[in-house]
Amino acid sequence: MKKVTILALEDASGTTITGPLDIFHLAGVLWNHSMNIKLNPQFEVEIVTTDGKPAKCLNRVFITPHKSIDEVKETDLILISSIVDIDKALKRNGDAIDWLLKHHKNGADIGSVCTGAFFLAETGLLDYKKATTHWGYINEFRKRYPKVNLIPERMVTDEGSVLCSGASNACFDLSVYLVEKYCGHEIAVQCAKAFIHDMGRTLQTPYTAFKSQKNHSDELVINIQAHIENNFKSPFKIEEVSKDYGVGRRTLERRFKTATGDSPTAYLQRVRVEAAKRFLETNNKSFEEITWDIGYEETSFFRKVFKKHTGLTPGQYKSKFQRMVI
């Protein structure tokens, strides 16, 4: 059986520890039990902390580990839980960096869940490789680790011996993916069915909320961002806005791009898509009506813009996030 070690860090989302624990511990077990066939466990799973003491999760639940990291002699896979305060977690658990590198050198695969990618990136093992993390931490991750090829829209990334997954519940996507990688498709499918988990989720984009990118000091850009957000239903003409704010068009576009990472037009698209998402989540207007309400005249064009930013058609998005009717 493969040995799996889950590194539980302080202030983690409890799911990022117990979710993978359940998937791996019950692979070949839960399905078999449900079908009245011989149990066939596939993994030995342990939770560890840096010092062997219980880890306090965000929900104030304490998780008691099986051992400390120093007691792990060998393992096939290490999964790193999420963290919230990045600097605090790195300082408190610095000893785990060398521990991860040692086991990776000895042949272990290393995976991160959610913001655990920050911890994995500290090892340098993600340099020049694809990675993903929670969509809310994209900008901070890119600032800290410019050598990492961050692909935030991906639910899971696999670079052979280092893997990452997105926000907390993506721990299930990564775990089932790894069951398939180690044990084959059939056992992974059985595992997914037993847990009622949808296989094949590849994108985080449907779940991503647009952050207005105001953590900069350019007052001109902040004012124009506010203008766009307050007037997104109206036609946007960059020449007129430039004139109103007393700068040239090229200067405005350059400063806006530098501060936010987007052009003014792309920023407007994001604001309009976010407004359309709220409409789809909360009322029964047709997409044609919504298109008009947020400032577009061509539904077919905005449909393409919407899918580009969410990964879903408007109908698919509405089905996924509209009010539940039971």
Secondary structure, DSSP 8 states (H G I E B T S, - for coil): -EEEEEE--TT--THHHHHHHHHHHHTTTHHHHHTT------EEEEEEESSSS-EE-TTS-EE--SEEGGG----SEEEE---SSHHHHHHHTTHHHHHHHHHHHTT-EEEEETTHHHHHHHTTTTTTSEE---GGGHHHHHHH-TTSEE-TTBSEEE-SSEEEE-STTHHHHHHHHHHHHHH-HHHHHHHHHHHT--TT--BSGGG--------S--HHHHHHHHHHHHSTTS---HHHHHHHTTS-HHHHHHHHHHHHSS-HHHHHHHHHHHHHHHHHHH----HHHHHHHTT-S-HHHHHHHHHHHHSS-HHHHHHHHS----
